[in-house]
């Protein structure tokens, strides 16, 4: 098991949780920005916000897989 520091989870598990939280909060914000751009009739901006959202969501999913692997090894 990896170093646990002061908490019940390892530093790596904590880092993954925090990063996933930040990415998913970003997804929520980007979905609103995409909606705002669509309402303003700016399809280019909407597409960019959508791509960034999808990238963040993909990274969060990748980290979830890593976290599941780490948790199954505990």
Buried (B, 14 or more C-beta within 10 A) or exposed (E): EEEEEEEEBBEBBBEBEEBBEEBBEBBEBBBEBBEEBBEEEEEEBBEBBBEBBEBBBEBBEEBEEEBEEBEEEE
